[in-house]
Amino acid sequence: MNIDIPGHPDGMKLDQAGNIYCTGPGGVWVIDTLGNHLGTIVTPEQPANCAWGDEDYKSLYITATTSIYKIRVTIPGNKAGACNE
């Protein structure tokens, strides 16, 4: 995460395909099983942690400095990192 945006890696979760969702500079970074950066879920403030939720595990809840955000994803999250277990 060598970029000019403040922040550092913190909370991490896996989806059912093995992709890592890691809070970091600018939002939640999505990394595949080979270590490639697939993209960043940009958040309006620095995120701290994340958890999977909803019955289908396709909602990623992101905690930040003053807010909680929710985004729907296409690959379900790993149930071990869910907030409704």
Legacy VTK file of the C-alpha trace (Angstrom):
# vtk DataFile Version 3.0
C-alpha trace
ASCII
DATASET POLYDATA
POINTS 85 float
0.000 0.000 0.000
2.637 2.450 -1.091
0.450 5.468 -1.950
0.183 9.102 -0.848
-3.151 8.740 0.970
-3.064 8.568 4.801
-3.948 5.289 6.451
-2.610 1.816 7.015
-3.866 -1.789 6.763
-6.141 -2.801 9.629
-9.293 -4.954 9.559
-9.367 -7.876 7.114
-11.995 -10.319 5.868
-12.111 -13.052 3.193
-14.802 -13.740 0.630
-15.742 -17.265 -0.476
-13.342 -17.029 -3.469
-10.400 -16.306 -1.155
-10.132 -12.576 -1.939
-8.974 -10.390 0.957
-10.862 -7.216 1.893
-8.504 -5.040 3.939
-9.187 -1.575 5.305
-6.392 0.785 4.347
-5.567 4.120 2.719
-8.626 5.530 0.960
-11.015 2.684 1.719
-11.178 -1.110 1.601
-8.574 -2.742 -0.637
-9.561 -5.958 -2.424
-6.650 -8.371 -3.043
-6.938 -11.673 -4.929
-5.324 -14.998 -3.981
-2.197 -14.139 -6.019
-1.717 -10.809 -4.232
-3.039 -8.624 -7.068
-4.874 -5.435 -6.092
-8.298 -5.833 -7.722
-9.509 -2.411 -6.630
-10.442 -0.227 -3.697
-13.897 0.392 -2.253
-13.501 4.134 -1.674
-14.975 5.458 1.579
-15.570 9.116 2.569
-13.522 8.674 5.761
-10.760 6.357 6.956
-12.155 2.852 7.581
-11.089 0.799 10.591
-12.741 -2.595 10.248
-15.255 -4.600 8.233
-17.602 -7.580 8.600
-19.892 -9.641 6.370
-23.618 -9.450 6.982
-27.143 -10.146 5.781
-28.489 -13.639 5.134
-26.584 -14.089 1.865
-23.256 -12.691 3.183
-23.138 -10.291 0.226
-23.139 -7.130 2.339
-19.848 -5.756 3.598
-20.260 -3.500 6.629
-17.405 -1.030 7.081
-16.762 0.868 10.306
-15.038 4.239 10.071
-14.223 7.194 12.295
-17.805 8.443 12.700
-19.953 6.189 10.513
-20.845 2.664 9.435
-21.111 1.964 5.713
-22.692 -0.938 3.824
-21.907 -2.094 0.306
-23.314 -5.049 -1.627
-20.786 -7.321 -3.351
-21.127 -10.099 -5.939
-19.071 -12.802 -4.177
-20.425 -13.805 -0.741
-18.227 -13.304 2.272
-16.676 -16.063 4.333
-19.136 -16.934 7.116
-16.314 -16.963 9.688
-16.081 -13.161 9.290
-19.798 -12.462 9.456
-21.545 -10.129 11.892
-24.761 -12.157 12.018
-23.224 -15.394 13.398
LINES 1 86
85 0 1 2 3 4 5 6 7 8 9 10 11 12 13 14 15 16 17 18 19 20 21 22 23 24 25 26 27 28 29 30 31 32 33 34 35 36 37 38 39 40 41 42 43 44 45 46 47 48 49 50 51 52 53 54 55 56 57 58 59 60 61 62 63 64 65 66 67 68 69 70 71 72 73 74 75 76 77 78 79 80 81 82 83 84
